[in-house]
Protein backbone atom coordinates (compact mmCIF):
# COMPACT_ATOMS: atom_id res chain seq x y z
CA UNK A 1 0.00 0.00 0.00
CA UNK A 2 2.72 2.47 1.00
CA UNK A 3 4.84 1.55 -2.04
CA UNK A 4 1.89 2.19 -4.33
CA UNK A 5 1.25 5.59 -2.80
CA UNK A 6 4.92 6.47 -3.03
CA UNK A 7 5.07 5.51 -6.69
CA UNK A 8 2.26 7.93 -7.50
CA UNK A 9 4.42 10.84 -6.47
CA UNK A 10 7.65 9.70 -8.13
CA UNK A 11 9.01 11.21 -11.30
CA UNK A 12 11.82 10.16 -13.60
CA UNK A 13 14.24 12.86 -12.47
CA UNK A 14 16.04 12.42 -9.14
CA UNK A 15 16.99 15.95 -8.10
CA UNK A 16 19.41 14.83 -5.40
CA UNK A 17 21.62 13.29 -8.10
CA UNK A 18 21.86 16.46 -10.19
CA UNK A 19 25.17 18.39 -10.23
CA UNK A 20 25.42 21.39 -7.92
CA UNK A 21 25.08 24.02 -10.66
CA UNK A 22 21.74 22.49 -11.70
CA UNK A 23 20.33 22.93 -8.19
CA UNK A 24 20.71 26.71 -7.94
CA UNK A 25 16.98 27.30 -8.50
CA UNK A 26 15.94 24.31 -6.38
CA UNK A 27 18.10 24.46 -3.25
CA UNK A 28 18.71 28.03 -2.13
CA UNK A 29 20.99 29.07 0.70
CA UNK A 30 20.49 32.64 1.97
CA UNK A 31 23.32 35.06 1.30
CA UNK A 32 24.02 38.22 3.34
CA UNK A 33 24.13 40.29 0.14
CA UNK A 34 21.65 39.44 -2.60
CA UNK A 35 21.94 41.38 -5.85
CA UNK A 36 20.12 40.48 -9.05
CA UNK A 37 22.52 39.76 -11.93
CA UNK A 38 20.00 41.34 -14.30
CA UNK A 39 20.12 44.58 -12.32
CA UNK A 40 23.90 44.47 -12.51
CA UNK A 41 23.82 43.93 -16.28
CA UNK A 42 21.28 46.71 -16.89
CA UNK A 43 23.29 49.15 -14.79
CA UNK A 44 26.52 48.42 -16.65
CA UNK A 45 24.77 48.59 -20.00
CA UNK A 46 23.66 52.07 -19.01
CA UNK A 47 27.27 53.04 -18.31
CA UNK A 48 28.29 51.59 -21.69
CA UNK A 49 25.62 53.61 -23.51
CA UNK A 50 26.81 56.78 -21.79
CA UNK A 51 30.36 56.07 -22.96
CA UNK A 52 29.06 55.43 -26.48
CA UNK A 53 27.20 58.75 -26.59
CA UNK A 54 30.15 60.71 -25.20
CA UNK A 55 32.44 59.11 -27.77
CA UNK A 56 30.01 59.97 -30.57
CA UNK A 57 29.71 63.58 -29.38
CA UNK A 58 33.50 63.96 -29.25
CA UNK A 59 33.88 62.54 -32.76
CA UNK A 60 31.02 64.66 -34.15
CA UNK A 61 32.42 67.84 -32.60
CA UNK A 62 35.68 67.21 -34.50
CA UNK A 63 34.06 65.63 -37.58
CA UNK A 64 36.35 67.60 -39.92
CA UNK A 65 39.26 65.58 -38.56
CA UNK A 66 37.79 62.30 -39.83
CA UNK A 67 37.63 61.09 -43.40
CA UNK A 68 33.93 60.10 -43.47
CA UNK A 69 31.91 61.68 -40.62
CA UNK A 70 29.21 64.03 -41.90
CA UNK A 71 26.23 63.34 -39.61
CA UNK A 72 25.75 62.39 -35.96
CA UNK A 73 24.77 58.88 -37.12
CA UNK A 74 28.21 58.60 -38.72
CA UNK A 75 29.77 59.66 -35.42
CA UNK A 76 27.63 57.15 -33.51
CA UNK A 77 28.63 54.42 -35.95
CA UNK A 78 32.31 55.29 -35.49
CA UNK A 79 31.91 55.26 -31.70
CA UNK A 80 30.26 51.82 -31.80
CA UNK A 81 32.91 50.16 -33.98
CA UNK A 82 35.70 51.95 -32.14
CA UNK A 83 34.63 51.13 -28.56
CA UNK A 84 33.83 47.53 -29.46
CA UNK A 85 37.31 47.25 -31.11
CA UNK A 86 35.64 46.03 -34.31
CA UNK A 87 37.56 48.57 -36.40
CA UNK A 88 36.26 48.25 -39.97
CA UNK A 89 38.66 50.99 -41.06
CA UNK A 90 36.13 52.92 -43.17
CA UNK A 91 36.14 55.86 -40.72
CA UNK A 92 39.54 57.00 -39.42
CA UNK A 93 41.04 60.15 -37.91
CA UNK A 94 43.11 62.02 -40.52
CA UNK A 95 44.25 65.18 -38.74
CA UNK A 96 46.80 65.48 -35.95
CA UNK A 97 44.17 66.95 -33.62
CA UNK A 98 41.70 64.08 -34.21
CA UNK A 99 44.42 61.50 -33.67
CA UNK A 100 45.48 63.22 -30.43
CA UNK A 101 41.86 63.19 -29.21
CA UNK A 102 41.72 59.47 -30.01
CA UNK A 103 44.84 58.82 -27.96
CA UNK A 104 43.85 60.96 -24.96
CA UNK A 105 40.05 60.44 -24.83
CA UNK A 106 38.77 57.69 -27.14
CA UNK A 107 41.34 55.02 -26.26
CA UNK A 108 40.78 55.27 -22.45
CA UNK A 109 37.03 55.16 -23.09
CA UNK A 110 37.55 52.03 -25.21
CA UNK A 111 39.42 50.38 -22.32
CA UNK A 112 36.70 51.34 -19.83
CA UNK A 113 34.04 50.02 -22.23
CA UNK A 114 35.78 46.65 -22.47
CA UNK A 115 36.21 46.51 -18.69
CA UNK A 116 32.46 47.06 -18.29
CA UNK A 117 31.60 44.26 -20.71
CA UNK A 118 34.14 41.77 -19.38
CA UNK A 119 33.49 42.80 -15.78
CA UNK A 120 29.76 42.19 -16.12
CA UNK A 121 30.32 38.73 -17.56
CA UNK A 122 32.85 37.86 -14.86
CA UNK A 123 30.58 39.17 -12.11
CA UNK A 124 27.68 37.02 -13.25
CA UNK A 125 29.87 33.95 -13.71
CA UNK A 126 31.60 34.54 -10.37
CA UNK A 127 28.25 34.87 -8.58
CA UNK A 128 27.01 31.63 -10.11
CA UNK A 129 30.27 29.88 -9.22
CA UNK A 130 30.12 31.22 -5.66
CA UNK A 131 26.57 29.99 -5.18
CA UNK A 132 27.46 26.60 -6.69
CA UNK A 133 30.44 26.25 -4.34
CA UNK A 134 28.33 27.37 -1.36
CA UNK A 135 25.62 24.85 -2.23
CA UNK A 136 28.10 22.00 -2.67
CA UNK A 137 29.81 22.80 0.65
CA UNK A 138 26.46 23.05 2.48
CA UNK A 139 25.38 19.63 1.22
CA UNK A 140 28.62 18.08 2.48
CA UNK A 141 28.67 19.74 5.92
CA UNK A 142 25.01 20.02 6.95
CA UNK A 143 24.36 18.02 10.13
CA UNK A 144 21.78 17.94 12.94
CA UNK A 145 19.51 20.44 11.21
CA UNK A 146 15.73 20.65 11.31
CA UNK A 147 13.60 20.13 8.21
CA UNK A 148 10.13 21.67 8.01
CA UNK A 149 7.95 20.23 5.26
CA UNK A 150 5.19 22.67 4.36
CA UNK A 151 5.47 26.44 4.82
CA UNK A 152 1.82 27.07 5.57
CA UNK A 153 0.37 28.38 8.82
CA UNK A 154 1.53 25.34 10.83
CA UNK A 155 4.98 25.28 9.27
CA UNK A 156 5.55 29.00 9.84
CA UNK A 157 4.42 28.69 13.46
CA UNK A 158 6.78 25.75 14.02
CA UNK A 159 9.67 27.74 12.57
CA UNK A 160 8.82 30.76 14.74
CA UNK A 161 9.01 28.51 17.81
CA UNK A 162 12.35 27.07 16.68
CA UNK A 163 13.83 30.52 16.10
CA UNK A 164 12.54 31.74 19.46
CA UNK A 165 14.22 28.74 21.09
CA UNK A 166 17.59 29.79 19.66
CA UNK A 167 17.87 27.56 16.58
CA UNK A 168 19.95 29.41 13.92
CA UNK A 169 18.00 30.15 10.72
CA UNK A 170 20.64 28.45 8.57
CA UNK A 171 19.97 25.22 10.50
CA UNK A 172 16.36 25.15 9.33
CA UNK A 173 15.50 23.75 5.89
CA UNK A 174 12.05 24.44 4.43
CA UNK A 175 10.56 22.17 1.76
CA UNK A 176 7.60 23.43 -0.24
CA UNK A 177 6.47 23.36 -3.85
CA UNK A 178 5.36 27.02 -3.84
CA UNK A 179 8.28 29.22 -4.89
CA UNK A 180 6.54 32.40 -3.72
CA UNK A 181 6.26 31.29 -0.09
CA UNK A 182 9.83 30.00 -0.23
CA UNK A 183 10.98 33.49 -1.23
CA UNK A 184 9.54 34.71 2.09
CA UNK A 185 11.31 31.90 3.93
CA UNK A 186 14.62 32.69 2.25
CA UNK A 187 14.24 36.36 3.21
CA UNK A 188 14.20 35.22 6.84
CA UNK A 189 17.54 33.45 6.42
CA UNK A 190 16.14 29.93 6.02
CA UNK A 191 17.50 27.34 3.61
CA UNK A 192 14.81 26.40 1.09
CA UNK A 193 14.20 23.45 -1.23
CA UNK A 194 11.64 23.64 -4.03
CA UNK A 195 9.75 20.38 -4.41
CA UNK A 196 7.28 17.98 -2.88
CA UNK A 197 8.05 16.40 0.48
CA UNK A 198 6.55 13.16 -0.80
CA UNK A 199 9.55 12.65 -3.10
CA UNK A 200 12.52 10.83 -1.61
CA UNK A 201 15.01 12.64 -3.86
CA UNK A 202 13.78 16.02 -2.55
CA UNK A 203 14.15 14.76 1.02
CA UNK A 204 17.68 13.54 0.27
CA UNK A 205 18.51 16.93 -1.23
CA UNK A 206 17.46 18.53 2.06
CA UNK A 207 19.81 16.17 3.93
CA UNK A 208 17.06 14.23 5.70
CA UNK A 209 19.39 11.32 6.49
CA UNK A 210 21.53 13.68 8.60
CA UNK A 211 18.72 15.76 10.10
CA UNK A 212 18.09 16.00 13.83
CA UNK A 213 14.35 16.50 13.48
CA UNK A 214 11.70 16.67 10.76
CA UNK A 215 8.48 18.66 11.13
CA UNK A 216 5.74 17.44 8.77
CA UNK A 217 3.02 20.05 8.26
CA UNK A 218 1.19 19.53 4.95
CA UNK A 219 -2.45 20.45 4.31
CA UNK A 220 -3.70 16.88 3.77
CA UNK A 221 -3.55 13.96 6.21
CA UNK A 222 -2.86 11.35 3.52
CA UNK A 223 0.09 13.43 2.33
CA UNK A 224 1.38 13.59 5.91
CA UNK A 225 1.24 9.78 6.15
CA UNK A 226 3.16 9.33 2.90
CA UNK A 227 5.80 11.90 3.89
CA UNK A 228 6.21 10.25 7.29
CA UNK A 229 6.77 6.85 5.67
CA UNK A 230 9.39 8.30 3.32
CA UNK A 231 11.19 10.25 6.05
CA UNK A 232 11.31 7.29 8.45
CA UNK A 233 12.68 5.06 5.70
CA UNK A 234 15.46 7.53 4.86
CA UNK A 235 16.16 8.75 8.41
CA UNK A 236 15.61 5.98 10.98
CA UNK A 237 17.05 8.00 13.88
CA UNK A 238 15.49 11.42 13.20
CA UNK A 239 12.82 12.86 15.46
CA UNK A 240 9.62 13.13 13.41
CA UNK A 241 6.87 15.51 14.50
CA UNK A 242 3.80 15.36 12.30
CA UNK A 243 0.55 17.29 12.17
CA UNK A 244 -2.87 15.96 11.17
CA UNK A 245 -6.22 17.64 10.85
CA UNK A 246 -8.31 14.75 12.16
CA UNK A 247 -7.65 12.77 15.34
CA UNK A 248 -8.78 9.53 13.65
CA UNK A 249 -5.66 9.67 11.48
CA UNK A 250 -3.14 10.15 14.27
CA UNK A 251 -2.60 6.39 14.73
CA UNK A 252 -1.70 6.10 11.03
CA UNK A 253 1.08 8.61 11.48
CA UNK A 254 2.41 6.83 14.54
CA UNK A 255 2.36 3.52 12.69
CA UNK A 256 4.21 5.24 9.82
CA UNK A 257 7.01 6.24 12.17
CA UNK A 258 6.09 9.62 13.71
CA UNK A 259 7.47 10.16 17.21
CA UNK A 260 4.94 12.86 18.02
CA UNK A 261 1.59 13.71 16.43
CA UNK A 262 -0.24 17.01 16.83
CA UNK A 263 -3.93 17.09 15.98
CA UNK A 264 -4.48 20.62 14.71
CA UNK A 265 -8.27 20.68 14.35
CA UNK A 266 -8.86 19.00 17.72
CA UNK A 267 -6.48 21.35 19.51
CA UNK A 268 -8.07 24.40 17.92
CA UNK A 269 -11.55 23.08 18.74
CA UNK A 270 -10.68 22.60 22.41
CA UNK A 271 -9.32 26.13 22.66
CA UNK A 272 -12.46 27.48 21.05
CA UNK A 273 -14.62 25.52 23.48
CA UNK A 274 -12.61 26.74 26.45
CA UNK A 275 -12.89 30.32 25.20
CA UNK A 276 -16.68 30.19 25.50
CA UNK A 277 -16.54 29.03 29.13
CA UNK A 278 -13.22 30.20 30.58
CA UNK A 279 -11.62 32.76 28.23
CA UNK A 280 -8.80 33.44 30.71
CA UNK A 281 -7.66 29.81 30.39
CA UNK A 282 -7.54 30.17 26.62
CA UNK A 283 -5.60 33.39 26.96
CA UNK A 284 -3.04 31.69 29.19
CA UNK A 285 -2.76 28.73 26.80
CA UNK A 286 -2.10 31.10 23.89
CA UNK A 287 0.49 32.86 26.04
CA UNK A 288 2.27 29.56 26.71
CA UNK A 289 2.21 28.70 23.00
CA UNK A 290 3.53 32.11 21.90
CA UNK A 291 7.35 31.94 21.99
CA UNK A 292 8.10 35.67 21.84
CA UNK A 293 6.35 37.11 24.86
CA UNK A 294 4.83 36.25 28.24
CA UNK A 295 5.48 32.66 29.32
CA UNK A 296 6.46 29.54 27.41
CA UNK A 297 7.06 25.87 28.16
CA UNK A 298 10.72 24.88 28.05
CA UNK A 299 12.93 21.91 28.88
CA UNK A 300 16.31 21.80 30.60
CA UNK A 301 18.74 19.29 32.09
CA UNK A 302 18.59 18.95 35.87
CA UNK A 303 21.41 20.54 37.83
CA UNK A 304 23.69 18.49 40.03
CA UNK A 305 22.37 20.04 43.23
CA UNK A 306 18.77 19.18 42.23
CA UNK A 307 19.38 15.41 41.97
CA UNK A 308 17.53 13.48 44.70
CA UNK A 309 15.09 16.29 45.41
CA UNK A 310 11.43 16.72 44.63
CA UNK A 311 10.70 18.76 41.49
CA UNK A 312 7.74 20.41 43.24
CA UNK A 313 10.07 22.38 45.50
CA UNK A 314 12.17 23.89 42.71
CA UNK A 315 12.01 27.59 41.94
CA UNK A 316 10.75 26.80 38.44
CA UNK A 317 7.11 25.90 37.88
CA UNK A 318 7.68 22.26 36.89
CA UNK A 319 5.12 20.47 34.74
CA UNK A 320 6.87 17.14 34.32
CA UNK A 321 10.08 15.12 34.22
CA UNK A 322 11.55 13.55 31.09
CA UNK A 323 13.44 10.34 31.88
CA UNK A 324 14.95 8.08 29.21
CA UNK A 325 12.77 9.73 26.59
CA UNK A 326 9.57 9.17 28.61
CA UNK A 327 7.54 12.10 29.99
CA UNK A 328 6.18 11.80 33.54
CA UNK A 329 3.72 14.42 34.72
CA UNK A 330 4.44 16.20 37.97
CA UNK A 331 1.61 14.32 39.74
CA UNK A 332 2.97 10.87 38.83
CA UNK A 333 4.90 8.62 41.21
CA UNK A 334 7.92 8.50 38.87
CA UNK A 335 8.31 12.28 39.09
CA UNK A 336 8.53 12.47 42.90
CA UNK A 337 12.33 12.22 42.90
CA UNK A 338 14.79 13.74 40.42
CA UNK A 339 17.37 11.29 39.06
CA UNK A 340 20.68 11.98 37.27
CA UNK A 341 20.16 12.64 33.57
CA UNK A 342 16.55 13.75 33.97
CA UNK A 343 15.22 16.74 32.10
CA UNK A 344 12.76 19.19 33.62
CA UNK A 345 9.72 20.47 31.73
CA UNK A 346 8.92 23.88 33.21
CA UNK A 347 7.26 27.24 32.59
CA UNK A 348 9.80 29.84 31.49
CA UNK A 349 9.35 33.59 31.50
CA UNK A 350 10.12 35.29 28.18
CA UNK A 351 10.56 38.69 29.80
CA UNK A 352 13.76 40.59 29.01
CA UNK A 353 16.50 41.09 31.60
CA UNK A 354 15.11 44.46 32.77
CA UNK A 355 11.54 43.14 33.08
CA UNK A 356 12.80 40.07 34.95
CA UNK A 357 14.56 42.26 37.48
CA UNK A 358 11.43 44.33 37.99
CA UNK A 359 9.39 41.21 38.57
C-alpha positions as CSV (number, residue, x, y, z in Angstrom):
1,X,0.0,0.0,0.0
2,X,2.7,2.5,1.0
3,X,4.8,1.6,-2.0
4,X,1.9,2.2,-4.3
5,X,1.2,5.6,-2.8
6,X,4.9,6.5,-3.0
7,X,5.1,5.5,-6.7
8,X,2.3,7.9,-7.5
9,X,4.4,10.8,-6.5
10,X,7.6,9.7,-8.1
11,X,9.0,11.2,-11.3
12,X,11.8,10.2,-13.6
13,X,14.2,12.9,-12.5
14,X,16.0,12.4,-9.1
15,X,17.0,15.9,-8.1
16,X,19.4,14.8,-5.4
17,X,21.6,13.3,-8.1
18,X,21.9,16.5,-10.2
19,X,25.2,18.4,-10.2
20,X,25.4,21.4,-7.9
21,X,25.1,24.0,-10.7
22,X,21.7,22.5,-11.7
23,X,20.3,22.9,-8.2
24,X,20.7,26.7,-7.9
25,X,17.0,27.3,-8.5
26,X,15.9,24.3,-6.4
27,X,18.1,24.5,-3.2
28,X,18.7,28.0,-2.1
29,X,21.0,29.1,0.7
30,X,20.5,32.6,2.0
31,X,23.3,35.1,1.3
32,X,24.0,38.2,3.3
33,X,24.1,40.3,0.1
34,X,21.7,39.4,-2.6
35,X,21.9,41.4,-5.9
36,X,20.1,40.5,-9.1
37,X,22.5,39.8,-11.9
38,X,20.0,41.3,-14.3
39,X,20.1,44.6,-12.3
40,X,23.9,44.5,-12.5
41,X,23.8,43.9,-16.3
42,X,21.3,46.7,-16.9
43,X,23.3,49.2,-14.8
44,X,26.5,48.4,-16.7
45,X,24.8,48.6,-20.0
46,X,23.7,52.1,-19.0
47,X,27.3,53.0,-18.3
48,X,28.3,51.6,-21.7
49,X,25.6,53.6,-23.5
50,X,26.8,56.8,-21.8
51,X,30.4,56.1,-23.0
52,X,29.1,55.4,-26.5
53,X,27.2,58.7,-26.6
54,X,30.1,60.7,-25.2
55,X,32.4,59.1,-27.8
56,X,30.0,60.0,-30.6
57,X,29.7,63.6,-29.4
58,X,33.5,64.0,-29.2
59,X,33.9,62.5,-32.8
60,X,31.0,64.7,-34.1
61,X,32.4,67.8,-32.6
62,X,35.7,67.2,-34.5
63,X,34.1,65.6,-37.6
64,X,36.3,67.6,-39.9
65,X,39.3,65.6,-38.6
66,X,37.8,62.3,-39.8
67,X,37.6,61.1,-43.4
68,X,33.9,60.1,-43.5
69,X,31.9,61.7,-40.6
70,X,29.2,64.0,-41.9
71,X,26.2,63.3,-39.6
72,X,25.7,62.4,-36.0
73,X,24.8,58.9,-37.1
74,X,28.2,58.6,-38.7
75,X,29.8,59.7,-35.4
76,X,27.6,57.1,-33.5
77,X,28.6,54.4,-35.9
78,X,32.3,55.3,-35.5
79,X,31.9,55.3,-31.7
80,X,30.3,51.8,-31.8
81,X,32.9,50.2,-34.0
82,X,35.7,51.9,-32.1
83,X,34.6,51.1,-28.6
84,X,33.8,47.5,-29.5
85,X,37.3,47.3,-31.1
86,X,35.6,46.0,-34.3
87,X,37.6,48.6,-36.4
88,X,36.3,48.3,-40.0
89,X,38.7,51.0,-41.1
90,X,36.1,52.9,-43.2
91,X,36.1,55.9,-40.7
92,X,39.5,57.0,-39.4
93,X,41.0,60.2,-37.9
94,X,43.1,62.0,-40.5
95,X,44.3,65.2,-38.7
96,X,46.8,65.5,-35.9
97,X,44.2,66.9,-33.6
98,X,41.7,64.1,-34.2
99,X,44.4,61.5,-33.7
100,X,45.5,63.2,-30.4
101,X,41.9,63.2,-29.2
102,X,41.7,59.5,-30.0
103,X,44.8,58.8,-28.0
104,X,43.8,61.0,-25.0
105,X,40.0,60.4,-24.8
106,X,38.8,57.7,-27.1
107,X,41.3,55.0,-26.3
108,X,40.8,55.3,-22.4
109,X,37.0,55.2,-23.1
110,X,37.5,52.0,-25.2
111,X,39.4,50.4,-22.3
112,X,36.7,51.3,-19.8
113,X,34.0,50.0,-22.2
114,X,35.8,46.7,-22.5
115,X,36.2,46.5,-18.7
116,X,32.5,47.1,-18.3
117,X,31.6,44.3,-20.7
118,X,34.1,41.8,-19.4
119,X,33.5,42.8,-15.8
120,X,29.8,42.2,-16.1
121,X,30.3,38.7,-17.6
122,X,32.9,37.9,-14.9
123,X,30.6,39.2,-12.1
124,X,27.7,37.0,-13.2
125,X,29.9,34.0,-13.7
126,X,31.6,34.5,-10.4
127,X,28.3,34.9,-8.6
128,X,27.0,31.6,-10.1
129,X,30.3,29.9,-9.2
130,X,30.1,31.2,-5.7
131,X,26.6,30.0,-5.2
132,X,27.5,26.6,-6.7
133,X,30.4,26.2,-4.3
134,X,28.3,27.4,-1.4
135,X,25.6,24.9,-2.2
136,X,28.1,22.0,-2.7
137,X,29.8,22.8,0.6
138,X,26.5,23.0,2.5
139,X,25.4,19.6,1.2
140,X,28.6,18.1,2.5
141,X,28.7,19.7,5.9
142,X,25.0,20.0,6.9
143,X,24.4,18.0,10.1
144,X,21.8,17.9,12.9
145,X,19.5,20.4,11.2
146,X,15.7,20.6,11.3
147,X,13.6,20.1,8.2
148,X,10.1,21.7,8.0
149,X,7.9,20.2,5.3
150,X,5.2,22.7,4.4
151,X,5.5,26.4,4.8
152,X,1.8,27.1,5.6
153,X,0.4,28.4,8.8
154,X,1.5,25.3,10.8
155,X,5.0,25.3,9.3
156,X,5.6,29.0,9.8
157,X,4.4,28.7,13.5
158,X,6.8,25.8,14.0
159,X,9.7,27.7,12.6
160,X,8.8,30.8,14.7
161,X,9.0,28.5,17.8
162,X,12.4,27.1,16.7
163,X,13.8,30.5,16.1
164,X,12.5,31.7,19.5
165,X,14.2,28.7,21.1
166,X,17.6,29.8,19.7
167,X,17.9,27.6,16.6
168,X,20.0,29.4,13.9
169,X,18.0,30.2,10.7
170,X,20.6,28.5,8.6
171,X,20.0,25.2,10.5
172,X,16.4,25.1,9.3
173,X,15.5,23.8,5.9
174,X,12.1,24.4,4.4
175,X,10.6,22.2,1.8
176,X,7.6,23.4,-0.2
177,X,6.5,23.4,-3.9
178,X,5.4,27.0,-3.8
179,X,8.3,29.2,-4.9
180,X,6.5,32.4,-3.7
181,X,6.3,31.3,-0.1
182,X,9.8,30.0,-0.2
183,X,11.0,33.5,-1.2
184,X,9.5,34.7,2.1
185,X,11.3,31.9,3.9
186,X,14.6,32.7,2.3
187,X,14.2,36.4,3.2
188,X,14.2,35.2,6.8
189,X,17.5,33.4,6.4
190,X,16.1,29.9,6.0
191,X,17.5,27.3,3.6
192,X,14.8,26.4,1.1
193,X,14.2,23.5,-1.2
194,X,11.6,23.6,-4.0
195,X,9.8,20.4,-4.4
196,X,7.3,18.0,-2.9
197,X,8.0,16.4,0.5
198,X,6.6,13.2,-0.8
199,X,9.6,12.6,-3.1
200,X,12.5,10.8,-1.6
201,X,15.0,12.6,-3.9
202,X,13.8,16.0,-2.6
203,X,14.2,14.8,1.0
204,X,17.7,13.5,0.3
205,X,18.5,16.9,-1.2
206,X,17.5,18.5,2.1
207,X,19.8,16.2,3.9
208,X,17.1,14.2,5.7
209,X,19.4,11.3,6.5
210,X,21.5,13.7,8.6
211,X,18.7,15.8,10.1
212,X,18.1,16.0,13.8
213,X,14.3,16.5,13.5
214,X,11.7,16.7,10.8
215,X,8.5,18.7,11.1
216,X,5.7,17.4,8.8
217,X,3.0,20.0,8.3
218,X,1.2,19.5,5.0
219,X,-2.4,20.4,4.3
220,X,-3.7,16.9,3.8
221,X,-3.5,14.0,6.2
222,X,-2.9,11.4,3.5
223,X,0.1,13.4,2.3
224,X,1.4,13.6,5.9
225,X,1.2,9.8,6.1
226,X,3.2,9.3,2.9
227,X,5.8,11.9,3.9
228,X,6.2,10.2,7.3
229,X,6.8,6.9,5.7
230,X,9.4,8.3,3.3
231,X,11.2,10.2,6.1
232,X,11.3,7.3,8.5
233,X,12.7,5.1,5.7
234,X,15.5,7.5,4.9
235,X,16.2,8.8,8.4
236,X,15.6,6.0,11.0
237,X,17.0,8.0,13.9
238,X,15.5,11.4,13.2
239,X,12.8,12.9,15.5
240,X,9.6,13.1,13.4
241,X,6.9,15.5,14.5
242,X,3.8,15.4,12.3
243,X,0.6,17.3,12.2
244,X,-2.9,16.0,11.2
245,X,-6.2,17.6,10.9
246,X,-8.3,14.7,12.2
247,X,-7.6,12.8,15.3
248,X,-8.8,9.5,13.7
249,X,-5.7,9.7,11.5
250,X,-3.1,10.1,14.3
251,X,-2.6,6.4,14.7
252,X,-1.7,6.1,11.0
253,X,1.1,8.6,11.5
254,X,2.4,6.8,14.5
255,X,2.4,3.5,12.7
256,X,4.2,5.2,9.8
257,X,7.0,6.2,12.2
258,X,6.1,9.6,13.7
259,X,7.5,10.2,17.2
260,X,4.9,12.9,18.0
261,X,1.6,13.7,16.4
262,X,-0.2,17.0,16.8
263,X,-3.9,17.1,16.0
264,X,-4.5,20.6,14.7
265,X,-8.3,20.7,14.3
266,X,-8.9,19.0,17.7
267,X,-6.5,21.3,19.5
268,X,-8.1,24.4,17.9
269,X,-11.5,23.1,18.7
270,X,-10.7,22.6,22.4
271,X,-9.3,26.1,22.7
272,X,-12.5,27.5,21.0
273,X,-14.6,25.5,23.5
274,X,-12.6,26.7,26.5
275,X,-12.9,30.3,25.2
276,X,-16.7,30.2,25.5
277,X,-16.5,29.0,29.1
278,X,-13.2,30.2,30.6
279,X,-11.6,32.8,28.2
280,X,-8.8,33.4,30.7
281,X,-7.7,29.8,30.4
282,X,-7.5,30.2,26.6
283,X,-5.6,33.4,27.0
284,X,-3.0,31.7,29.2
285,X,-2.8,28.7,26.8
286,X,-2.1,31.1,23.9
287,X,0.5,32.9,26.0
288,X,2.3,29.6,26.7
289,X,2.2,28.7,23.0
290,X,3.5,32.1,21.9
291,X,7.4,31.9,22.0
292,X,8.1,35.7,21.8
293,X,6.3,37.1,24.9
294,X,4.8,36.3,28.2
295,X,5.5,32.7,29.3
296,X,6.5,29.5,27.4
297,X,7.1,25.9,28.2
298,X,10.7,24.9,28.1
299,X,12.9,21.9,28.9
300,X,16.3,21.8,30.6
301,X,18.7,19.3,32.1
302,X,18.6,18.9,35.9
303,X,21.4,20.5,37.8
304,X,23.7,18.5,40.0
305,X,22.4,20.0,43.2
306,X,18.8,19.2,42.2
307,X,19.4,15.4,42.0
308,X,17.5,13.5,44.7
309,X,15.1,16.3,45.4
310,X,11.4,16.7,44.6
311,X,10.7,18.8,41.5
312,X,7.7,20.4,43.2
313,X,10.1,22.4,45.5
314,X,12.2,23.9,42.7
315,X,12.0,27.6,41.9
316,X,10.7,26.8,38.4
317,X,7.1,25.9,37.9
318,X,7.7,22.3,36.9
319,X,5.1,20.5,34.7
320,X,6.9,17.1,34.3
321,X,10.1,15.1,34.2
322,X,11.5,13.5,31.1
323,X,13.4,10.3,31.9
324,X,14.9,8.1,29.2
325,X,12.8,9.7,26.6
326,X,9.6,9.2,28.6
327,X,7.5,12.1,30.0
328,X,6.2,11.8,33.5
329,X,3.7,14.4,34.7
330,X,4.4,16.2,38.0
331,X,1.6,14.3,39.7
332,X,3.0,10.9,38.8
333,X,4.9,8.6,41.2
334,X,7.9,8.5,38.9
335,X,8.3,12.3,39.1
336,X,8.5,12.5,42.9
337,X,12.3,12.2,42.9
338,X,14.8,13.7,40.4
339,X,17.4,11.3,39.1
340,X,20.7,12.0,37.3
341,X,20.2,12.6,33.6
342,X,16.6,13.7,34.0
343,X,15.2,16.7,32.1
344,X,12.8,19.2,33.6
345,X,9.7,20.5,31.7
346,X,8.9,23.9,33.2
347,X,7.3,27.2,32.6
348,X,9.8,29.8,31.5
349,X,9.3,33.6,31.5
350,X,10.1,35.3,28.2
351,X,10.6,38.7,29.8
352,X,13.8,40.6,29.0
353,X,16.5,41.1,31.6
354,X,15.1,44.5,32.8
355,X,11.5,43.1,33.1
356,X,12.8,40.1,34.9
357,X,14.6,42.3,37.5
358,X,11.4,44.3,38.0
359,X,9.4,41.2,38.6
